Amino acid sequence: MVFMAIATTVFAQSKINFESGNLDILKGQSEVNVQFLFENAKFQTDNYTEEQYLERRKKESLEKKTEKFWESWIGEWNNHRNVVFFNKFIDGLNEKAKKIKFGKDLKTKYTLIIDSKWIYAGWSGFVMQPGKLSTEIRIVETDNPSKVLTKIQTDKIEGTGSKVNYGMEYGRISAAYEKTGKELGKEIKNALK
């Protein structure tokens, strides 16, 4: 079982696929605005909407725990959904990209949009299954957001190597956002050499 966990980690592939454009457009930029989209994300292998995912999570929580536990959990979920996931992505991006500062609400020539498409919460226990994230990343002109200059798909990037609480879903998911940022940051760093 331990061997399987190690093999899964070693052979897990982070995938970043360019659909159109490239990252050369970022040459000469010192800052890039980042926008976070979460509204159309699907969850788990069943492709639940966020509403369906939360309904199931609430039902499970109330069957096994208490109302107080659920209230605490949903409070943490909302904080992660609205703040932490986005911040973790930016942290990972800035850690690896180095030459460009990425941030929210910046007045810049370009905006990078991370559109969350699919989220897998993973689990914790004797063996931990990391969260996974698939996104569409677009770089657009800030003043003309319909002009997509670069489009990238990320596929099931596993959230590993983060300093988060892996015991809860939102921690594992935030690690997947951070890892996605790091993987994209590596691509940006290589493009700017």
C-alpha positions in Angstrom: 0.0 0.0 0.0 2.8 2.4 0.8 4.5 1.5 -2.5 1.3 2.3 -4.3 1.1 5.7 -2.6 4.8 6.4 -3.5 4.3 5.2 -7.1 1.2 7.4 -7.5 3.1 10.4 -6.3 6.1 9.7 -8.5 4.1 9.1 -11.6 1.5 11.8 -11.1 1.7 14.1 -14.1 1.0 17.8 -14.0 -0.4 18.8 -17.4 -0.3 22.3 -18.9 -1.5 22.4 -22.5 -1.4 25.5 -24.7 -4.5 25.7 -26.9 -3.5 29.0 -28.5 -0.9 31.7 -28.2 2.1 31.6 -25.9 3.6 33.3 -22.9 6.0 35.5 -24.9 3.5 38.4 -24.7 4.4 38.8 -21.0 8.0 39.8 -21.9 8.7 43.3 -20.6 5.8 43.2 -18.2 6.5 43.9 -14.5 3.0 43.3 -13.3 0.0 41.3 -14.5 -3.6 41.5 -13.1 -5.2 38.2 -12.1 -9.0 37.4 -12.1 -10.5 34.3 -10.5 -13.6 32.6 -11.8 -15.2 29.8 -9.8 -18.9 29.9 -10.8 -19.0 27.1 -13.3 -16.7 24.6 -11.6 -17.8 20.9 -11.4 -16.9 18.7 -8.5 -15.7 15.2 -8.0 -16.0 12.4 -10.5 -19.7 12.9 -10.7 -19.3 16.4 -11.9 -21.6 18.0 -9.3 -22.3 21.7 -9.4 -21.0 23.5 -6.3 -24.5 23.6 -4.9 -24.9 19.8 -5.3 -21.5 19.3 -3.8 -22.3 21.4 -0.8 -25.7 19.8 -0.3 -24.1 16.4 -0.1 -21.4 17.6 2.2 -24.0 19.2 4.5 -26.0 16.0 4.6 -22.9 13.9 5.4 -21.8 16.4 8.1 -25.2 16.4 9.8 -25.4 12.6 9.8 -22.0 12.1 11.3 -21.3 15.4 13.2 -23.2 18.3 14.6 -24.9 21.5 13.3 -22.0 23.4 14.9 -19.5 21.4 12.9 -21.3 22.1 9.7 -21.5 25.9 10.4 -17.8 25.9 11.0 -17.1 23.9 7.9 -19.2 26.0 5.6 -17.7 29.2 7.0 -14.2 27.9 6.2 -15.4 26.7 2.8 -16.7 30.2 1.9 -13.5 31.8 3.1 -11.4 29.4 1.0 -13.7 29.8 -2.0 -13.7 33.6 -1.9 -10.2 34.3 -0.7 -7.8 31.4 0.0 -8.0 29.5 -3.3 -7.2 32.7 -5.3 -4.4 33.8 -2.9 -2.8 30.3 -3.0 -2.8 30.4 -6.8 -1.2 33.8 -6.8 1.4 32.7 -4.2 2.4 29.7 -6.3 2.5 31.8 -9.4 4.7 34.5 -7.9 7.0 32.0 -6.2 8.0 30.4 -9.5 7.5 33.2 -12.1 9.9 35.5 -10.3 10.3 38.4 -12.8 6.6 39.5 -12.9 4.4 40.3 -10.0 0.9 38.8 -10.3 -1.9 40.2 -8.2 -5.6 41.1 -7.8 -7.0 44.5 -9.0 -3.8 45.7 -10.7 -3.9 48.3 -13.4 -2.0 46.4 -16.1 -1.8 45.8 -19.8 -2.8 42.2 -19.5 -5.1 40.2 -17.2 -4.6 36.5 -16.5 -7.9 34.8 -15.9 -8.0 31.4 -14.0 -11.4 29.8 -14.7 -11.9 26.8 -12.4 -13.4 23.9 -14.4 -13.1 20.7 -12.3 -12.2 20.2 -8.7 -11.6 16.9 -6.9 -11.5 17.2 -3.1 -9.4 14.1 -2.4 -9.4 12.5 1.1 -7.2 12.1 4.2 -6.7 9.1 6.4 -4.1 6.3 6.5 -3.3 7.2 2.9 -4.0 10.7 1.7 -5.4 11.4 -1.8 -4.5 15.0 -2.8 -7.0 17.4 -4.2 -6.9 17.9 -8.0 -7.7 20.9 -10.2 -8.4 21.4 -13.9 -8.7 25.0 -15.2 -8.8 27.1 -18.3 -6.3 30.0 -18.1 -6.6 32.9 -20.4 -4.4 35.9 -20.9 -6.4 38.9 -22.3 -6.0 42.5 -22.9 -7.2 44.2 -19.7 -9.0 47.0 -21.7 -10.4 44.5 -24.2 -11.1 41.3 -22.3 -12.8 39.6 -25.3 -9.4 39.6 -27.0 -7.9 36.3 -25.8 -4.1 36.3 -26.5 -3.3 33.0 -24.9 -5.4 30.0 -23.8 -4.1 27.2 -21.6 -5.8 24.1 -20.2 -4.5 22.5 -17.0 -5.5 19.0 -16.4 -6.0 17.4 -12.9 -3.0 19.0 -11.2 -2.5 17.4 -7.8 -2.1 19.6 -4.8 1.1 18.4 -3.2 4.0 20.2 -1.5 2.0 22.9 0.2 1.9 24.0 3.8 -1.9 23.6 4.3 -4.1 21.5 6.4 -4.6 18.4 4.2 -7.2 17.1 6.7 -10.0 19.1 5.2 -11.3 19.3 1.6 -10.7 23.0 1.3 -7.1 22.6 2.4 -6.4 20.0 -0.2 -8.1 22.1 -2.9 -6.2 25.2 -1.9 -3.0 23.1 -2.3 -4.1 22.2 -5.9 -4.6 25.9 -6.7 -1.1 26.7 -5.3 0.4 23.8 -7.3 -1.4 25.0 -10.5 0.1 28.5 -9.9 3.6 27.0 -9.4 3.3 24.9 -12.6 2.2 27.9 -14.6 4.9 30.1 -13.0 7.6 27.6 -14.2 6.2 27.9 -17.7 6.3 31.7 -17.5 9.8 31.7 -16.1 11.0 29.5 -18.9 9.3 31.8 -21.5 10.9 34.9 -20.1 14.5 33.6 -20.3 
